Amino acid sequence: MKKSLGARTLVFPTPVWVVGTYDKEGKPNVMAAAWGGICCSRPPCVAVSLRKATYSYGNIVERKSFTISVPSEAHAREADYIGIASGRNADKFAATGLTPVRGAFVDAPYVGEFPLVLECRLLHAIELGLHTQFVGEILDVKAEESVLGEGGLPDIEKVRPILFEPEVNTYHGVGRLVGSAYSIGKDIRS
């Protein structure tokens, strides 16, 4: 029997993403976000939800662009700091020793050390309540060659992204392979 837990921000998995922006003076900034995911195939889009109180919120509205850098397990400590410090009064790149890299397609920086990056142009800002969902068209995906697998695409076991457990506030790595999508359920068809 299932126990009701009430209306909560509780679903698995949630990503640990680092959202990159420039402020009005052109200073690179990053913040950690977990409320996000792919939201459209054509055009390829990603959605990330931020509170208006964040420094990055105003930067996205001003610059109409952002990046998503996906940290690996090796950078969990830095990603956590990025999520607890504010760009209003901290230079997160200097504090963590990470490198801001200017996006080639958008007016936003990404984290040079993180293995997977999306460059996004802002398409929509949707007010949801406490959060605003920013929908960005993915103009480019960059991946370190060391994390590429078959077919030249990123391999999740090489990227080793961090997952966030909402409400409990813990980080986790990715588990074992379960099967191939669009394949393991074929035998159920009648």
N, C-alpha and C positions, 0 to 999 in steps of 0.2 A: 504494500500500500504506500502511496506517495503522501508525504507530509507537505502541506501548504507552507511556504516560506514568505508569502506576501509579495507585494510589488517591490522588486529590488533590481538593482543593476547587476544581475547575476546570470551569466551565460558563458559557455566555454566554446572555443578559445577566444581570448581577446589578445590583440597584439601589443607589443611594446614598440611603438613607432616614435621616431624623433622627427618632429616637424621643423623644417628650416625656413627662416624668413630674414629679410633685412628690415631694420627700422628706418625711420624718416631720415636719419643721418647716414644711412648705409652700413651701420654696424651689423654684422651677422649675429643671429640669435637662433637658438634651438630650444625646443620644449618637448617633453615626453607626452605622448597621448596614447590612450588605450581604446578610446571609443572610435573605432574606424573599421573600414573594410572596402573591398571592391564593390561598386554599386551599379556599374553599367559595363556592358561588353563593347558596344558600338555607339558612340566613341568610347574608348577605354577610359573609365573614370574610377576614382577612389573618393570616398567620403571620410572626413574626419570631423569630429565634433569637439568644439572648444568652448570654454566659458568666456564671456565678454571680459571678465576680470584679468585674463591672461594677457601678457605683453604681446604674444604672437597674434592674438585676435586682431588687434589694430594694425599690425604689420601686414597681415593677409588682406584686410580690407583696403589698405593704402596701396599695396604693391600688386594686388590681383594675381598673386602667384605664391607657391610654396613648394617645398620638397618633402618627401618622406624618405628618411634614411632608416634602414632596418638594421639594428645592432645585433651582433652575434652574442652568444653566451659569454664570450671572452670580454665583452664590454658591458656587462650587466651593471657593474659598479658605476661607470660613467653615465650610463643611461638613467640610473636611479638618481644621481646627482642632478642631471639635466631636468628631471621631473620635480625636484624639490627646491631648486633655486629659481629665482626670477631674473629674467633678462633686464628688468628695470634697474637692478642694482648689482648685477654680477655679469662678468664676461665668462660665459660658460665654456667657451672654447679655450680660453687661457687657463681657467681653473682645472679643466680635465686633460689638457694637453692634446686635445683633438684638433684636427685641421679643417677650417672652413674652406670649401671649394665652391667657386662661383658656378652656378648652373649654366649650361650651354644653351638651354632652351627657354629658361624662365629667369625672372629677376629674384632669385632666392638661392641661398647657399645650401650645400649638403655636407655631410660629415665624411671626410676622405677615408677614414679608417673603417667605416661600416661597409659590409660586403654588397649590399643591395640598395639601390636608390631609385626613386621615382621623381621626375620633374613634372610639376602640375601647374596648369593655368586655371585660375578660378573661373568656374562656370556659374555656380549658384551658391548663395548663402541663405540657408533656410533657418528661420528662428523656430526653435523647438520648445523653449522654456528656459531653463537655466543654461542650456547649451545652444550654440549655433552650429548647424552642420554645414561645413564647407565641402562642396563637391568640386573636385578638380579633374580636368581632363588630363590624362597622362600623356605628355608629349614625348617622353623618353624614359626608358628603363636602363639603368647602368648596373652591371654586375662585375665584381672582381673575377678574373679568369679562373682563379683557384676554386671558385664555388660553382663553376659550370659543370653540368653533367651531360647526359646523352642529349643529342640534338642541340647542344649549345645553350640550353636553358639552365637557370639556377636550380641546383639540387638542394632541397630543404635540409638534408643531412649534412651538407657542406656549409650552407649559410648558417645553420644552427641558431635560428631566431629565438628570441625570448618571448615567452607568453606570460601574461599577467592574470592572476587570479583575483577577480573583483571581490569586494567585501572582506576577503581574508587578507588581501594585500601581500601576496607573495609572487615570486617569479619562478618560472619553470622552463625547462628545455623541451624540445620536441621528442616525442616517443618513437617507438618502432613503426616500421611500415606494416600496414594492415592488409593492403591489397591495391589493385589498380582500379581507378575510378572508371566508371562506365563499362566495367568488365565483370567484377566479382559478383554482381547481382543478376547477370544474364540468365543464369540457370533457373531463376524464379519465374521468368516469363512463361505464360501458357501458350 
